[in-house]
C-alpha cells in the first residue's frame, strides 16, 4: 500500500480505475460498486457503461492470461513454491 501512496504523490492528478493483483489473483474495481454491476451488465448502450466495461474487460484479460498461459501458470507455480518454502522455514 505504501508503494501506491508513493505513486499517487508522483502522479497526483491520476487515479486507478481498476487493477489486477497477480499475488492475490483478484480484480479490484475501484469505480464500480456492487449495486452498479447488474445495471452495468444490462444497459449496453450507455457511454459511461461502455467505459466501465472496457475497464472490466481489460482487467479480466490480465486474470485470464495468468491462469491460462504457460508464462502465467509458471509465475503462479513459482509464487506458491516460494510461499511453501517460506512457510517450511519458520
C-alpha positions in Angstrom: 0.0 0.0 0.0 2.9 2.3 0.7 4.0 1.8 -2.9 0.6 3.0 -4.2 0.7 6.1 -2.0 4.1 6.9 -3.3 2.8 6.6 -6.9 -0.1 8.9 -6.1 2.3 11.6 -4.8 4.4 11.2 -8.0 1.3 11.5 -10.3 -1.2 13.5 -8.1 -3.8 14.1 -10.9 -4.3 10.4 -11.7 -6.5 7.7 -10.2 -6.7 4.0 -10.6 -9.9 2.8 -12.1 -9.1 -0.9 -11.5 -6.3 -3.3 -11.2 -5.4 -7.0 -11.3 -3.5 -8.3 -8.3 -1.2 -11.1 -9.5 -0.4 -12.1 -6.0 -4.0 -12.1 -4.7 -5.3 -13.2 -8.1 -8.3 -10.8 -8.0 -9.5 -7.8 -9.9 -10.2 -4.7 -7.8 -12.7 -2.4 -9.4 -12.3 1.0 -7.7 -15.1 2.8 -9.6 -17.7 0.1 -9.7 -19.7 -0.9 -6.7 -21.9 -4.0 -6.1 -25.1 -2.1 -6.8 -23.9 -0.8 -10.2 -22.9 -4.2 -11.6 -26.3 -5.5 -12.6 -27.2 -2.2 -14.3 -23.7 -2.2 -16.0 -24.3 -5.6 -17.4 -27.8 -4.8 -18.6 -27.6 -1.3 -20.2 -25.0 -1.9 -23.0 -25.6 1.4 -24.9 -24.8 3.8 -22.1 -21.5 5.6 -22.9 -20.5 5.5 -19.2 -21.2 1.8 -19.0 -19.1 1.2 -22.1 -16.2 2.9 -20.5 -16.6 0.8 -17.3 -17.0 -2.4 -19.4 -13.7 -1.7 -21.1 -12.0 -1.4 -17.8 -13.5 -4.7 -16.5 -12.6 -6.5 -19.7 -9.1 -5.2 -19.6 -8.5 -6.4 -16.1 -10.2 -9.7 -16.7 -7.7 -10.3 -19.6 -4.9 -10.0 -17.1 -6.6 -12.6 -14.9 -7.2 -14.9 -17.8 -3.6 -14.5 -19.0 -2.2 -15.5 -15.6 -4.4 -18.6 -15.4 -4.3 -19.8 -19.0 -0.9 -19.1 -20.5 2.3 -21.0 -19.8 4.1 -18.0 -18.5 1.2 -17.1 -16.2 0.9 -20.6 -14.8 4.6 -20.8 -14.4 4.6 -17.5 -12.4 1.8 -18.9 -10.2 3.9 -22.1 -9.6 7.0 -20.0 -8.7 4.9 -17.8 -6.3 3.3 -20.7 -4.5 6.5 -22.6 -4.3 8.2 -19.6 -2.7 5.3 -19.3 -0.2 5.7 -23.0 0.7 9.4 -22.7 1.1 9.0 -19.7 3.3 6.3 -21.5 5.5 8.6 -24.5 5.9 11.5 -22.4 7.1 9.5 -20.9 10.0 
